[in-house]
Amino acid sequence: MRNVLPNRVSIALASLAISTSALLTAGSAQAQVGERVDNRVERRGAAVDRAVDRGPLDRAEDRIDRRHRVGPPPVTWKAPRVRRAVAPPPVRPVRRPVVVAPRARVVRGVSVYRYYGPTIYGYGYHYVDDDAFPWLAFTAITLKVLDLMNEEQVRAHEQAQIEATASSVGEEIYWEQGDATGSVTALRQGTNTSGEQCREFYHNVKIGDQVEEAYGIACLQPDGAWRVLD
C-alpha cells in the first residue's frame, strides 16, 4: 500500500501534463484560426471602405491608401482589359506660339501646373490653351520622368490621358515614341455627391531603364473641363 499513493500522484501529474499540452496546442490552433478570420474580415472591410464615399474624410483616407500601395489598386469592375494605341497627331500644320509657356498659369479658371517636362502650351495634340481647356487640369498629375522626355513624347502621353477620359473602363491607352513608352488606363468611374462623373486613372511611363507610375482622380465639371482631386 506504500507505493499506491506515489503511483497515483505520478499518473495524475502525467495526465495533467498531457491535458495542459493539449490545451496549449488547441489554444495555439484557435489563435491561428482567429487571426485568419480577423485578417479576412479586415480585407473585406478594406474593400468595402474603398467603395464607400461619405465625404472628404473617406476621400482623404483613399488618397493615403493609394500613395502607399504598390501597383494598380484593387477595383470592383469586371471589364475585359484591352489595349489601344493613341491616335496619331493631326497631319495639318499647327501654328505654335513662339513665346515660352509659363509653368504655372490660369486658363479660363483652370489652373495649369506643368512643373515637369518641357514648357509648352496646350495639352496633348491640342497646341493652344483654349483648345486644350477641358484637359489642362491633368497637368496636376505629375511625373518626374517627364523631365527626360521631349515635347513629342510628353504630348503623346498627354493625348493618352485625353483619350482615357472617354475610353472604356479597363482599356489601356498606350503610346510609343523613340526610347519612351507609356499608357493611361481608366481604372473605375462613378459619380460624386454633386452628381459629377468621376474617374480614377493609372499612369505608367518608361524611358530607358526608368519607370514611374502615378494615380489620379478627376471629375468632369458642368463647363466640360476636368478637375483633378487633391
C-alpha positions in Angstrom: 0.0 0.0 0.0 3.0 2.3 0.4 3.6 2.5 -3.4 -0.1 3.2 -4.3 -0.2 6.9 -3.5 3.0 7.8 -5.3 1.9 5.9 -8.4 -1.5 7.6 -8.3 0.2 11.0 -8.0 2.5 10.2 -10.9 -0.4 9.2 -13.1 -2.3 12.4 -12.1 0.7 14.5 -12.9 1.2 12.8 -16.3 -2.5 13.3 -17.1 -2.3 16.9 -16.1 0.8 17.4 -18.3 -1.0 15.8 -21.3 -4.1 17.9 -20.7 -2.0 21.1 -20.5 -0.2 20.3 -23.7 -3.4 19.6 -25.4 -4.9 22.8 -24.2 -1.8 24.8 -25.3 -2.0 23.1 -28.8 -5.7 23.8 -29.1 -5.2 27.4 -27.9 -2.5 27.9 -30.5 -4.6 26.5 -33.2 -7.6 28.6 -32.1 -5.4 31.7 -32.1 -4.3 30.9 -35.7 -7.8 30.4 -36.8 -8.9 33.7 -35.1 -6.0 35.6 -36.7 -7.0 34.3 -40.1 -10.6 35.3 -39.5 -9.6 38.8 -38.4 -7.4 39.2 -41.5 -10.2 38.1 -43.7 -12.7 40.5 -42.1 -10.1 43.3 -42.3 -9.6 42.6 -46.0 -13.3 42.6 -46.6 -13.7 45.8 -44.6 -10.9 47.5 -46.6 -12.7 46.5 -49.8 -16.0 47.9 -48.6 -14.3 51.1 -47.3 -12.8 51.7 -50.8 -16.3 51.5 -52.3 -17.8 54.0 -49.8 -17.6 57.7 -50.3 -19.4 59.6 -47.5 -17.4 62.8 -47.7 -14.0 64.4 -47.5 -12.7 62.1 -44.8 -13.3 58.9 -46.9 -11.7 60.5 -49.9 -8.7 61.6 -47.8 -8.2 58.0 -46.5 -8.5 56.6 -50.0 -5.8 59.0 -51.2 -3.5 57.8 -48.4 -4.2 54.2 -49.3 -3.3 54.9 -53.0 0.0 56.5 -52.0 1.1 53.5 -50.0 0.1 50.6 -52.2 2.2 49.1 -55.0 0.8 48.6 -58.5 -2.7 49.2 -59.7 -5.2 49.3 -56.8 -7.8 46.6 -56.4 -11.1 47.6 -58.1 -14.5 46.1 -58.4 -15.2 46.3 -62.2 -15.0 43.2 -64.4 -14.5 44.8 -67.8 -12.0 43.0 -70.1 -8.6 44.5 -70.3 -7.8 45.7 -73.8 -5.1 47.9 -75.4 -5.4 50.7 -77.9 -2.8 52.9 -79.4 -3.0 56.7 -79.1 -4.5 58.3 -82.2 -1.8 59.9 -84.3 -1.4 63.7 -84.3 -3.2 65.8 -86.9 -1.5 65.9 -90.3 -2.4 69.5 -90.9 0.3 72.0 -89.9 -0.1 73.5 -86.5 0.8 77.1 -85.6 2.7 77.1 -82.3 3.3 80.1 -80.1 6.9 81.3 -80.2 6.7 82.6 -76.6 7.9 80.2 -73.9 4.9 79.0 -71.9 4.9 79.7 -68.1 4.9 76.6 -66.0 2.1 77.9 -63.8 -0.8 79.8 -65.3 -4.6 80.0 -65.2 -6.7 79.5 -68.3 -10.4 80.2 -68.1 -10.4 79.4 -64.4 -8.4 76.2 -64.8 -5.0 76.2 -63.1 -2.1 74.7 -65.1 0.8 73.3 -63.1 3.4 71.9 -65.5 6.4 71.5 -63.2 8.0 68.6 -65.1 8.8 68.2 -68.8 9.1 70.9 -71.5 7.4 74.3 -71.1 4.7 74.0 -73.7 1.2 75.4 -74.4 -1.9 73.3 -74.7 -2.2 69.6 -73.8 -1.8 66.5 -75.9 -2.3 67.2 -79.5 -4.1 70.4 -78.7 -1.3 73.0 -79.1 -3.3 76.1 -77.9 -4.5 76.6 -74.3 -8.0 77.5 -75.4 -8.3 74.3 -77.5 -6.9 72.2 -74.6 -9.0 73.9 -71.9 -11.0 70.7 -70.9 -7.9 68.7 -70.1 -5.4 71.3 -68.8 -6.1 70.4 -65.1 -4.5 67.0 -65.8 -1.1 68.7 -65.6 -1.5 68.3 -61.8 -0.8 64.5 -62.2 2.9 65.0 -62.4 5.7 62.5 -63.3 9.3 63.3 -62.7 10.4 61.2 -65.6 8.8 63.7 -67.9 12.0 65.8 -67.4 13.8 63.2 -69.5 11.3 63.4 -72.4 11.0 65.7 -75.4 7.8 67.5 -76.4 6.6 64.8 -78.8 6.8 62.2 -76.1 5.1 64.3 -73.5 2.3 65.2 -75.9 1.8 61.6 -76.7 1.3 60.7 -73.1 -1.0 63.6 -72.5 -3.0 62.6 -75.6 -3.4 59.1 -74.0 -4.8 60.9 -70.9 -7.3 62.8 -73.1 -8.5 59.6 -74.8 -8.7 57.8 -71.4 -11.4 60.2 -70.3 -13.7 58.7 -72.9 -12.4 55.2 -73.1 -14.0 52.0 -71.6 -13.1 51.3 -68.0 -10.1 49.0 -68.0 -9.0 49.9 -71.6 -5.3 50.8 -71.7 -4.4 53.7 -74.0 -0.7 53.3 -74.9 1.9 55.1 -76.9 5.5 54.7 -78.2 7.9 57.5 -79.1 11.6 56.7 -79.6 13.0 55.2 -76.4 9.9 56.1 -74.3 6.7 54.3 -73.8 3.7 54.9 -71.6 0.0 54.3 -71.0 -3.0 55.7 -69.2 -5.9 53.5 -68.0 -9.2 54.4 -66.5 -9.5 52.1 -63.5 -13.0 52.9 -62.4 -15.7 55.5 -62.6 -18.7 56.8 -60.7 -20.4 59.9 -59.5 -19.6 62.2 -56.6 -22.1 63.8 -54.2 -22.6 66.6 -56.6 -23.6 64.3 -59.4 -20.4 64.8 -61.4 -18.9 62.0 -63.4 -15.5 61.0 -61.8 -12.8 58.6 -63.0 -9.6 57.2 -61.4 -6.7 57.0 -63.8 -3.5 54.9 -63.7 -0.4 56.3 -65.5 2.7 54.3 -66.4 5.7 55.8 -68.2 9.1 54.3 -69.1 12.1 55.9 -70.7 15.3 54.0 -70.9 15.6 52.0 -67.6 13.4 54.4 -65.6 9.8 53.6 -64.9 7.3 55.7 -63.0 3.7 55.2 -62.0 1.0 57.7 -60.9 -2.7 57.7 -59.9 -5.2 60.5 -60.1 -8.9 61.0 -59.7 -10.7 63.6 -61.8 -14.3 64.8 -62.1 -16.0 66.3 -65.1 -17.3 69.8 -64.4 -20.5 71.3 -65.9 -18.5 73.5 -68.2 -16.8 70.5 -69.8 -13.4 70.8 -68.0 -12.0 68.1 -65.8 -10.9 68.9 -62.3 -8.3 66.7 -60.6 -8.9 65.9 -56.9 -6.1 66.7 -54.5 
